[in-house]
């Protein structure tokens, strides 16, 4: 069940609008996304945690 929730969360994240932060390279964005997704999975797969992580790193949604 947890695996299914994690997969659904990741699919929903893929449909989300792009994240932006001034003066950020694609490599930095990918690293931050990876780390936030990893942390989200560690706490149960809730997309709220992913968004909170990205906001805390200075990103905003387009």
C-alpha positions, 0 to 999 in steps of 0.5 A: 500500500505504501508503495502504491501511495508513493507511486501515485504521489510521484505521478502527481508531482510529475503533473505539477507546474514547474518549479523556479528559483532565480539564478538556478541551474538545471543541475541544481533544480534536479538535485533539489527535486531529487533530495526533496522527493527522497525526503518526502518518501522517508516521511510517508509520501505526502506531496505536502512534504515535497512542496514544503521542502522546495519552498524552504529551498527558495523555489516557487511554482510557476 
